[in-house]
Amino acid sequence: MQRVCFLLRVRSDRLDEYRARHGAVWPDMLAALRAAGWGNYSLFLREDGLLVGYLETDDFAGAQRAMEDTAVNARWQAEMAEFFELPGGEPGGRADIGLERLEEVFHLD
């Protein structure tokens, strides 16, 4: 099992709407994530826009590819692109491609 942690940056002027959108994630997007192997998936948002994501999966690259093959992911990424500042500081872009994965250096178990 791989534990994956990643960082993104949400535009500071869009934090409230970003939170609201994640209070109502489309059911077909949730189903696609589960089917693609994104287990125990969580997002944490700091007031300055730092977004930390965590998930567990057997194969992260495979889970990403599985999502890439879904129409719902393309729609979700297009709708959510305006919320993110990706590397280079430019707003917009696909967060699922622009995420910064962190190296795991310790796990209690």
N, C-alpha and C positions, 0 to 999 in steps of 0.2 A: 504494500500500500504506500503510495506517495502522498506526503503532506505538502501542499503547495500554498505559499504565501506570496502575494504580489501587491504592488503599489500602483496607484493611479492618482491623478489630481483632478478634482471637480472644481469647476469655476466657482469662485467665491460668491458671485452674484446669482448662482443657480442652486445653492445648497438646499433651500426649502423645497423647491420643485423636484430636485433629485430624490430627496427623502420621500416625498409624496408618491412619485412614480414607483418607488420600490415598496410602497405599501399596497400597491395594486399591480404586481407583475402579472402579465398575461398568463392564464392557465396553460396555454400551449407552449409558452416559453419555459415554464416550470417543468412541464412534462418532458420537453426536449433536453433540458439540462440533466434531469434524472436519467433519462434513457441513454445519454451520452457518457454517463459515469461521473458526473459532478456530485459527489457525496459530501454531506456535512458542510455545505457551501454557505459562507457568511461574508457579509460586507460590514466594515466599520468605518465611520466617517468622523473626522475631526473638524472642528469649527473653521480651520483655515483651508479646508478643502482636501486635505490628505485622506485618501481612501485606501484602506487595507482590506484585501480580500484573502480568504482562506478556504481551501477545499481539500478533500481527500479523494483520491482516485487511483485506480490500478495503473493508469498510463495517461499522464497529462497531455502529451502530444496527441495521443489517440483521442482523448476527450475533446481537445480543441478541434481536431479534424472532424469529429462527429458533429460538433456544433456548426462548423463551417458548412457542412453539407445540408443544413436545414434552412428552409425558407423563413421560418420564424426568427432565426438568429439574424439573418440579413435585415429583416424589418426592424427588429429591436435595435440593432447597432445603428441603423440609419436614424431612428428616432432619438437615440441617446447621444449621438456624436456631439451635438451642440453643448453638452454638459461638461465635456472634458477639455483639459489642457494637456496635450501630449508633449513628449520631449521636443524641445525647441520653443516651448511657450505658446505655440499657436493653438487657438481654440478649435475644437472639432476634431474629427478623426475617429477611427474605430478603436475603441478601448480594448476590445478583445485581442487586437494585434499590438497595441502600444503599451501593454502592461509591462511593468518591471518586476520580474520574478526575483525573490529573495532566496538566498542560500540558507538552508536549515543547518544550524550549527549545534543544536542541542534539542533533545526530546527526552522527557522524564522516563517514559517507558521504554 
